[in-house]
Amino acid sequence: MEVKIAPEWKALLGEEFEKPYFADLVHFVKHEYATRRIYPAGRNIFRALDKCLPDDIRVVIIGQDPYHGEGQANGLCFSVNDGIPFPPSLINIFKEVQADTGAPYPTSGNLDRWAEQGVLLLNAVLTVRAHEAASHAGRGWEQFTDAVVQAIARHREGIVYMLWGAYAQRKGAMVDPKRNCILKSVHPSPLSAHRGFLGCHHFSQANAYLTAHGQPPIVW
């Protein structure tokens, strides 16, 4: 079974693609794309991994599942394509970046600019039906993305993990806090952001950690 993913990730995750659950997942996803409207576009399913190779990772941000509105999802968690209105969680992320770092409020919600600096923007579930949140949850994606996080935790250290909300915190629980920087807060959703995401200073803390470890800061 051929999976189109960067060879560096294929080497790191090699045996994962041979497991029975992954074959079942591929069968399910192919059928969904053939019979329903699914986001993101098929070529962008593994885009978060393709845009940020294992040896380039400096920050990991974990989302839940892709945006399910028309034209929103582009394969990077919290990110939307150019010209798409910012979803509420992304608005709060940008508010915190501005308040925390003084960076100007961006005109584009496309976070390619972060990925190209070594920020892995990984959703736990990589596909979703149009207008049906969490519709591909429990089908195997979570097991695959757990394997991604475990592989990073085994092979890399000195990485900043931003774990926003209980879901992301459970997924990042396998990461050694002694060998990495773990930043936790509530989710940036409007339902919770005012309870600790706004004012969390994660973006400046991430840059302080990177700088202290001899790396350039992220231009947020």
DOVEX-960649 format. One record per residue: x, y, z of N, C-alpha, C, O in turn; residue in three letters. Coordinates in steps of 0.1 Angstrom, whole numbers, padded with zeros to 4 digits, always signed. Layout:
XYZXYZXYZXYZALA...
This chain:
+0009-0012+0000+0000+0000+0000+0009+0012+0000+0017+0014+0009MET+0008+0021-0010+0016+0032-0011+0010+0045-0005-0002+0048-0008GLU+0017+0051+0004+0012+0063+0010+0021+0075+0006+0033+0074+0007VAL+0015+0085+0001+0023+0097-0004+0026+0106+0007+0018+0114+0012LYS+0038+0104+0012+0043+0112+0024+0058+0114+0022+0064+0106+0016ILE+0063+0125+0028+0078+0127+0027+0086+0115+0031+0083+0109+0041ALA+0096+0112+0023+0104+0100+0026+0110+0100+0040+0112+0089+0046PRO+0113+0112+0046+0119+0113+0059+0109+0108+0070+0113+0101+0079GLU+0096+0111+0068+0086+0106+0077+0083+0091+0074+0081+0084+0084TRP+0084+0087+0062+0082+0073+0059+0092+0064+0065+0089+0053+0070LYS+0105+0069+0065+0115+0062+0072+0113+0061+0087+0116+0051+0093ALA+0109+0072+0093+0107+0073+0107+0095+0065+0112+0095+0059+0123LEU+0085+0064+0104+0072+0057+0108+0070+0044+0100+0059+0039+0101LEU+0080+0040+0093+0079+0029+0084+0069+0018+0087+0060+0015+0080GLY+0071+0012+0099+0063+0000+0102+0048+0004+0105+0039-0005+0104GLU+0045+0016+0108+0032+0021+0110+0023+0019+0098+0011+0015+0100GLU+0028+0021+0086+0020+0019+0074+0017+0005+0071+0008+0002+0062PHE+0023-0004+0078+0020-0019+0075+0011-0025+0085+0007-0036+0083GLU+0007-0017+0095-0002-0023+0105-0017-0024+0100-0021-0016+0092LYS-0024-0034+0105-0038-0036+0100-0047-0024+0102-0055-0021+0093PRO-0045-0017+0113-0054-0005+0115-0052+0005+0104-0062+0012+0100TYR-0040+0006+0099-0037+0017+0089-0043+0013+0075-0048+0021+0068PHE-0043+0000+0072-0049-0005+0060-0065-0002+0061-0071+0002+0051ALA-0071-0005+0072-0085-0002+0074-0088+0013+0073-0098+0017+0067ASP-0079+0021+0078-0080+0036+0078-0080+0040+0063-0088+0048+0059LEU-0070+0036+0056-0069+0039+0042-0081+0036+0034-0086+0043+0026VAL-0086+0023+0036-0098+0019+0029-0110+0028+0032-0117+0032+0023HIS-0112+0032+0045-0123+0040+0049-0121+0054+0043-0131+0059+0037PHE-0109+0060+0043-0107+0073+0038-0109+0074+0023-0115+0083+0018VAL-0104+0064+0016-0106+0064+0001-0121+0063-0002-0125+0070-0011LYS-0128+0055+0005-0143+0054+0002-0150+0067+0005-0159+0071-0002HIS-0146+0074+0016-0152+0087+0020-0149+0097+0009-0158+0105+0005GLU-0137+0098+0004-0134+0108-0006-0141+0105-0019-0145+0114-0026TYR-0144+0092-0022-0151+0088-0034-0166+0091-0033-0172+0092-0044ALA-0171+0092-0021-0186+0092-0020-0191+0105-0013-0203+0107-0013THR-0182+0113-0006-0187+0124+0001-0177+0136-0001-0167+0134-0007ARG-0181+0148+0004-0172+0159+0004-0164+0158+0016-0169+0159+0028ARG-0151+0157+0015-0142+0155+0026-0131+0166+0025-0126+0170+0015ILE-0127+0171+0037-0116+0181+0038-0105+0175+0046-0107+0167+0055TYR-0092+0180+0044-0088+0189+0033-0088+0181+0020-0092+0169+0019PRO-0084+0188+0009-0082+0181-0004-0072+0169-0001-0063+0170+0007ALA-0074+0158-0009-0066+0146-0007-0051+0148-0007-0044+0142+0001GLY-0047+0157-0015-0032+0160-0016-0027+0166-0004-0015+0166-0002ARG-0036+0172+0005-0031+0179+0017-0033+0171+0030-0031+0177+0040ASN-0037+0158+0029-0039+0151+0041-0027+0151+0050-0028+0153+0062ILE-0015+0148+0044-0003+0147+0052+0006+0160+0051+0018+0160+0053PHE-0001+0171+0047+0007+0183+0044+0014+0189+0057+0025+0194+0055ARG+0009+0187+0069+0016+0191+0081+0030+0185+0082+0039+0191+0086ALA+0030+0172+0078+0042+0164+0079+0052+0168+0067+0064+0169+0069LEU+0046+0170+0056+0054+0173+0044+0060+0187+0045+0071+0189+0040ASP+0054+0196+0052+0059+0210+0054+0069+0211+0065+0076+0221+0066LYS+0070+0201+0073+0079+0202+0085+0085+0188+0087+0079+0179+0094CYS+0097+0186+0082+0103+0173+0083+0108+0170+0097+0111+0179+0105LEU+0111+0157+0101+0114+0154+0114+0126+0162+0120+0126+0166+0131PRO+0137+0163+0112+0149+0170+0117+0147+0185+0118+0156+0192+0124ASP+0136+0190+0112+0134+0205+0112+0125+0210+0123+0123+0222+0125ASP+0119+0200+0130+0109+0204+0140+0115+0211+0152+0125+0207+0158ILE+0109+0223+0155+0113+0230+0167+0102+0233+0177+0104+0234+0189ARG+0090+0233+0172+0078+0235+0180+0067+0226+0174+0066+0223+0162VAL+0059+0220+0183+0048+0211+0180+0035+0217+0185+0034+0220+0198VAL+0025+0220+0177+0012+0224+0181+0002+0213+0177+0002+0209+0165ILE-0006+0209+0186-0015+0198+0183-0030+0203+0183-0035+0209+0192ILE-0037+0201+0172-0051+0204+0170-0059+0191+0171-0054+0180+0173GLY-0072+0192+0169-0081+0180+0170-0084+0174+0157-0080+0164+0153GLN-0093+0181+0149-0095+0176+0135-0097+0189+0126-0098+0200+0131ASP-0096+0186+0113-0096+0198+0104-0109+0206+0105-0119+0201+0109PRO-0107+0219+0101-0119+0227+0099-0128+0220+0088-0124+0214+0079TYR-0142+0221+0091-0151+0214+0082-0159+0223+0073-0169+0219+0067HIS-0156+0236+0073-0163+0246+0064-0156+0246+0050-0145+0242+0049GLY-0164+0252+0041-0159+0253+0027-0146+0260+0026-0145+0272+0030GLU-0136+0254+0020-0123+0261+0017-0114+0264+0029-0104+0271+0027GLY-0118+0259+0041-0110+0263+0052-0097+0254+0054-0086+0259+0055GLN-0099+0241+0055-0088+0232+0059-0078+0232+0048-0080+0231+0036ALA-0065+0233+0053-0054+0232+0043-0043+0222+0047-0032+0222+0042ASN-0046+0214+0057-0037+0203+0062-0029+0207+0074-0022+0198+0079GLY-0029+0220+0078-0022+0224+0090-0032+0228+0101-0041+0235+0098LEU-0030+0223+0113-0040+0227+0123-0041+0242+0125-0031+0249+0125CYS-0053+0246+0128-0056+0260+0130-0055+0269+0118-0059+0281+0119PHE-0049+0265+0107-0045+0273+0096-0057+0273+0085-0064+0263+0084SER-0058+0284+0079-0068+0285+0067-0061+0291+0055-0051+0298+0057VAL-0066+0288+0044-0060+0293+0031-0062+0308+0030-0070+0314+0037ASN-0053+0314+0022-0054+0329+0020-0068+0333+0015-0074+0326+0007ASP-0073+0344+0021-0086+0349+0016-0098+0343+0024-0109+0347+0022GLY-0095+0333+0033-0106+0327+0041-0107+0335+0054-0097+0337+0061ILE-0119+0338+0058-0120+0345+0071-0115+0337+0083-0116+0324+0082PRO-0109+0343+0092-0102+0336+0103-0113+0329+0112-0122+0336+0117PHE-0112+0316+0115-0121+0310+0125-0118+0315+0139-0108+0321+0141PRO-0128+0314+0148-0127+0320+0161-0114+0316+0169-0108+0325+0175PRO-0110+0303+0168-0098+0299+0176-0086+0306+0170-0077+0310+0177SER-0085+0307+0157-0074+0313+0151-0073+0328+0154-0062+0334+0156LEU-0085+0335+0155-0085+0349+0159-0079+0350+0173-0071+0359+0175ILE-0082+0341+0182-0077+0342+0196-0062+0339+0196-0054+0345+0204ASN-0057+0330+0187-0043+0327+0186-0035+0339+0182-0025+0343+0188ILE-0041+0346+0172-0034+0358+0167-0035+0370+0177-0025+0377+0178PHE-0046+0370+0184-0047+0380+0195-0036+0378+0205-0029+0388+0210LYS-0033+0366+0209-0023+0363+0219-0009+0365+0213-0001+0370+0221GLU-0007+0361+0201+0006+0364+0195+0009+0379+0195+0020+0383+0199VAL-0001+0387+0192+0001+0402+0191+0004+0407+0205+0013+0415+0207GLN-0005+0403+0215-0003+0408+0229+0010+0403+0235+0016+0410+0243ALA+0014+0391+0232+0026+0385+0238+0039+0389+0232+0049+0391+0239ASP+0039+0391+0219+0052+0394+0212+0053+0407+0206+0063+0412+0202THR+0041+0414+0204+0041+0427+0197+0041+0426+0182+0041+0436+0175GLY+0040+0413+0177+0039+0411+0163+0026+0417+0157+0016+0417+0164ALA+0026+0423+0145+0014+0429+0140+0004+0418+0137+0007+0406+0134PRO-0009+0422+0138-0020+0412+0135-0019+0408+0121-0019+0417+0112TYR-0019+0396+0117-0016+0392+0103-0028+0394+0094-0040+0395+0099PRO-0025+0395+0082-0036+0396+0071-0040+0383+0066-0050+0382+0059THR-0032+0373+0068-0035+0359+0062-0035+0349+0074-0027+0349+0083SER-0045+0340+0073-0045+0329+0083-0038+0317+0079-0039+0306+0085GLY-0030+0318+0068-0023+0306+0063-0010+0305+0071-0001+0314+0071ASN-0009+0294+0078+0003+0292+0088+0015+0285+0081+0023+0280+0088LEU+0015+0285+0068+0027+0279+0061+0039+0286+0067+0050+0280+0068ASP+0038+0299+0069+0050+0307+0074+0055+0302+0087+0067+0303+0090ARG+0047+0296+0095+0052+0289+0108+0058+0276+0105+0069+0273+0110TRP+0051+0268+0096+0056+0254+0093+0070+0255+0087+0078+0247+0089ALA+0072+0265+0079+0085+0267+0072+0096+0270+0082+0108+0270+0078GLU+0093+0274+0094+0103+0277+0104+0104+0266+0114+0112+0267+0124GLN+0098+0255+0112+0099+0243+0120+0088+0241+0130+0090+0235+0141GLY+0076+0247+0128+0065+0245+0136+0056+0234+0130+0050+0236+0119VAL+0055+0222+0137+0047+0211+0132+0032+0214+0137+0030+0214+0149LEU+0023+0216+0128+0009+0220+0131+0001+0207+0128-0005+0206+0117LEU+0000+0198+0138-0005+0185+0136-0019+0183+0142-0021+0185+0154LEU-0029+0180+0134-0042+0176+0139-0041+0161+0143-0034+0153+0138ASN-0049+0158+0153-0050+0144+0158-0057+0135+0148-0054+0124+0146ALA-0067+0141+0141-0074+0135+0130-0072+0143+0118-0073+0155+0118VAL-0069+0136+0107-0064+0143+0095-0074+0146+0084-0071+0152+0074LEU-0086+0140+0086-0097+0143+0076-0110+0144+0083-0112+0141+0094THR-0120+0150+0076-0133+0153+0082-0143+0154+0070-0140+0159+0059VAL-0156+0151+0073-0167+0153+0063-0171+0168+0064-0170+0174+0075ARG-0174+0173+0053-0179+0187+0052-0190+0189+0062-0200+0182+0062ALA-0189+0199+0070-0199+0204+0080-0203+0193+0090-0214+0194+0096HIS-0194+0184+0093-0196+0173+0103-0184+0172+0112-0175+0164+0109GLU-0183+0180+0122-0171+0180+0131-0169+0166+0137-0179+0159+0140ALA-0157+0162+0137-0152+0149+0144-0158+0137+0137-0159+0126+0142ALA-0163+0139+0124-0169+0127+0117-0159+0116+0113-0164+0105+0110SER-0146+0119+0113-0136+0108+0111-0129+0105+0123-0118+0098+0123HIS-0134+0109+0135-0127+0105+0147-0130+0090+0150-0140+0085+0146ALA-0121+0083+0157-0122+0069+0160-0121+0060+0149-0125+0048+0150GLY-0115+0064+0138-0113+0055+0126-0099+0051+0124-0096+0043+0116ARG-0089+0056+0133-0076+0052+0132-0066+0063+0131-0054+0061+0133GLY-0071+0075+0128-0061+0086+0127-0054+0089+0140-0042+0092+0140TRP-0062+0088+0151-0056+0091+0164-0044+0081+0167-0034+0086+0173GLU-0045+0069+0163-0035+0059+0165-0022+0063+0157-0011+0062+0162GLN-0025+0067+0145-0014+0071+0136-0007+0084+0141+0005+0084+0142PHE-0015+0094+0145-0008+0106+0150-0002+0104+0164+0007+0112+0167THR-0007+0095+0172+0000+0091+0184+0014+0086+0181+0024+0089+0187ASP+0015+0078+0170+0028+0072+0166+0037+0083+0161+0049+0082+0163ALA+0031+0094+0155+0040+0105+0150+0046+0112+0163+0058+0115+0163VAL+0037+0115+0173+0042+0122+0185+0052+0113+0192+0062+0118+0197VAL+0050+0100+0193+0059+0091+0199+0072+0091+0192+0083+0090+0199GLN+0072+0090+0179+0084+0090+0171+0093+0103+0173+0105+0102+0175ALA+0086+0114+0174+0093+0127+0176+0099+0126+0190+0111+0130+0192ILE+0091+0122+0200+0096+0121+0214+0108+0112+0215+0117+0115+0224ALA+0108+0101+0208+0120+0092+0208+0132+0097+0202+0143+0095+0207ARG+0131+0104+0191+0142+0107+0182+0147+0122+0184+0158+0125+0179HIS+0139+0130+0190+0143+0144+0191+0141+0149+0205+0133+0144+0213ARG+0149+0159+0209+0147+0166+0222+0149+0181+0220+0153+0185+0209GLU+0146+0189+0230+0148+0203+0229+0137+0210+0221+0139+0220+0214GLY+0125+0203+0220+0114+0208+0212+0103+0215+0222+0101+0210+0233ILE+0097+0225+0217+0086+0232+0224+0073+0225+0220+0069+0225+0208VAL+0065+0220+0230+0052+0214+0227+0042+0224+0233+0042+0227+0245TYR+0033+0229+0224+0022+0238+0229+0009+0229+0229+0004+0225+0219MET+0005+0226+0241-0007+0217+0243-0019+0225+0248-0019+0228+0260LEU-0028+0228+0239-0039+0237+0242-0052+0228+0244-0057+0223+0234TRP-0056+0227+0256-0068+0219+0259-0065+0205+0263-0054+0200+0261GLY-0075+0199+0270-0073+0186+0276-0069+0175+0265-0061+0166+0268ALA-0075+0176+0253-0073+0166+0243-0058+0167+0239-0052+0156+0238TYR-0053+0178+0236-0039+0179+0232-0030+0175+0243-0019+0169+0241ALA-0034+0178+0255-0025+0175+0267-0024+0160+0269-0014+0155+0273GLN-0035+0153+0266-0035+0138+0267-0026+0133+0256-0018+0123+0258ARG-0027+0138+0244-0019+0133+0233-0004+0136+0235+0005+0128+0231LYS-0001+0147+0242+0013+0150+0245+0019+0144+0258+0030+0147+0261GLY+0011+0136+0265+0015+0131+0278+0027+0122+0277+0034+0121+0287ALA+0030+0117+0265+0042+0108+0264+0055+0115+0262+0066+0109+0263MET+0055+0128+0261+0067+0136+0259+0074+0139+0272+0067+0142+0282VAL+0087+0137+0272+0095+0139+0285+0097+0154+0287+0104+0160+0279ASP+0091+0159+0298+0093+0173+0301+0107+0177+0305+0110+0189+0305PRO+0115+0168+0309+0129+0171+0312+0138+0173+0300+0148+0179+0301LYS+0133+0168+0289+0141+0169+0276+0135+0179+0266+0141+0181+0256ARG+0124+0184+0270+0116+0193+0261+0110+0204+0269+0110+0204+0282ASN+0104+0214+0262+0096+0224+0269+0081+0222+0267+0076+0222+0255CYS+0074+0219+0277+0059+0216+0276+0051+0228+0281+0052+0232+0293ILE+0044+0234+0272+0035+0246+0275+0021+0242+0274+0016+0237+0264LEU+0013+0244+0285-0001+0239+0286-0010+0251+0289-0007+0260+0297LYS-0022+0251+0282-0032+0260+0286-0045+0254+0281-0046+0244+0275SER-0056+0262+0284-0069+0258+0278-0069+0260+0263-0059+0266+0258VAL-0079+0255+0256-0080+0257+0242-0083+0271+0238-0089+0278+0245HIS-0078+0276+0226-0081+0289+0222-0095+0292+0217-0098+0303+0213PRO-0103+0281+0218-0118+0283+0214-0124+0294+0222-0120+0297+0233SER-0133+0302+0216-0140+0312+0224-0147+0307+0236-0150+0315+0245PRO-0150+0294+0237-0156+0288+0249-0147+0288+0261-0151+0288+0272LEU-0134+0288+0258-0124+0286+0269-0113+0296+0269-0106+0297+0279SER-0110+0303+0258-0098+0311+0257-0096+0321+0268-0085+0324+0273ALA-0107+0327+0273-0107+0337+0284-0103+0331+0297-0100+0338+0307HIS-0103+0317+0298-0099+0311+0311-0084+0307+0311-0080+0299+0319ARG-0076+0313+0303-0062+0311+0304-0054+0310+0292-0042+0311+0292GLY-0061+0309+0280-0053+0309+0268-0048+0324+0265-0036+0326+0263PHE-0057+0333+0265-0054+0347+0264-0046+0351+0276-0051+0351+0287LEU-0033+0355+0274-0024+0358+0285-0015+0347+0289-0008+0348+0298GLY-0015+0336+0281-0006+0325+0285+0009+0327+0281+0017+0321+0287CYS+0012+0336+0272+0025+0340+0268+0033+0328+0262+0045+0327+0264HIS+0026+0319+0256+0033+0307+0251+0043+0311+0240+0053+0304+0238HIS+0040+0321+0232+0048+0323+0220+0061+0330+0224+0072+0327+0219PHE+0061+0339+0234+0074+0344+0239+0081+0334+0247+0094+0333+0247SER+0074+0325+0255+0081+0315+0262+0088+0305+0253+0099+0300+0255GLN+0081+0301+0242+0087+0292+0232+0100+0298+0226+0110+0291+0226ALA+0100+0311+0223+0112+0317+0217+0123+0319+0228+0135+0317+0224ASN+0119+0321+0240+0129+0322+0251+0136+0308+0252+0149+0308+0254ALA+0129+0297+0252+0134+0284+0253+0143+0281+0241+0155+0276+0242TYR+0139+0284+0229+0147+0281+0217+0160+0289+0217+0170+0284+0214LEU+0159+0302+0221+0171+0310+0221+0180+0305+0231+0192+0305+0229THR+0175+0301+0243+0184+0295+0254+0191+0283+0249+0201+0279+0255ALA+0185+0276+0239+0191+0263+0234+0198+0266+0221+0200+0256+0213HIS+0202+0278+0218+0210+0281+0207+0203+0281+0193+0210+0280+0183GLY+0190+0283+0194+0182+0283+0181+0176+0297+0179+0174+0304+0188GLN+0174+0300+0166+0168+0313+0164+0153+0313+0168+0147+0302+0168PRO+0147+0324+0172+0133+0324+0176+0124+0322+0164+0128+0325+0152PRO+0112+0318+0166+0102+0318+0156+0096+0332+0153+0094+0339+0163ILE+0095+0336+0141+0088+0348+0137+0073+0345+0137+0068+0341+0127VAL+0066+0348+0148+0052+0344+0148+0044+0354+0141+0031+0353+0140TRP
